[in-house]
Amino acid sequence: MKKRARSVVMTVVLFVAVFGCGRFAAKDVQPKAEAVPKAQAIIAAAEVDSGHPEIEPGLSCNDCHEIKLDANTTATKVYLFGQSPGHSEGEGVMSKERVWAEIEKAIGGLKHDSKTFILATSLNNVPLSTTCEWTLDPKTGKLYGFHEAGTEKLRHIEANPKVSMNYHKEFDSETFKDFLCVQVRGTARLINGDDPDFERIMIELLPYEFGARVPADATPEQREARLKAFRQGVKKAFLISEITPEQITIANQKFRAEGMRVYQRWTR
Ligand code: HEC
């Protein structure tokens, strides 16, 4: 398990490190234009050799090079669509609707049924992973989290809204039975207390009622007053993150039982 989990984490971290922050860094630290030969497109697995022009700290490969993803993602593509053990090319791929239904089954649920994820953010090519709870809005397919203001992950998001997140169930590394893991790539936006959506999202989706500590013997009116006061009270000190997934990859060992591929992918 550990090895596998570590490689999943490393993949996410590497991905964020290589691709997540490039554009942000490029804005701040433009490579010098003088007399340097033009950087060609490179494959994701490319390495610099001793003859490479000097790379200033804070710059990543994709600040100068276009990176061809294909070479790097071949393994995943084979799992998803290609000729692989038990499947000929294109076989065992679920419909977009079915994949979404499976994603909802794995990470859906409002209020107290919300799920905890690891969120990967990146600032100046330094990745950060944080555990937090998010609620999937079944109407919009977006995820909402509730966060104390002023934390590092929020500063990352303000500077670089590209994020990746991952939900997984603990699994047995010998049998891979019950292997279930959901990887999200998307864009995050922060919603503050002044936004009219702030309270609506709390009321409809987020599990905040526990925090309001409504006494057990409160009347419905007292309960509502208490909840409302709580919602007003958190508007300054808390922010809501809205994550719009652009791509979600779900791996579920159970898909195998019906002849489907374990890895399925949804794109917006
Ligand atoms: C500051 C801009 C810049 C950054 C950042 C940068 N490179 Fe380059 N790279 C270049 C330039 C310019 C060349 C062409 C040098 C030459 O032809 O002498 C080059 C050449 C290369 C080549 C040879 C390509 C070929 O087809 O000949 C490889 C491979 C390469 N870079 C990989 C990388 C990798 C991997 C990274 C990230 C670790 C990286 N580069 C980061 C500017 C950059």
Residues whose N, C-alpha, C, O or C-beta is under 5 A from the ligand:
A	BS01	HEC	P31 V36 P37 K38 A39 Q40 I42 A46 E47 V48 E54 I55 L59 S60 C61 D63 C64
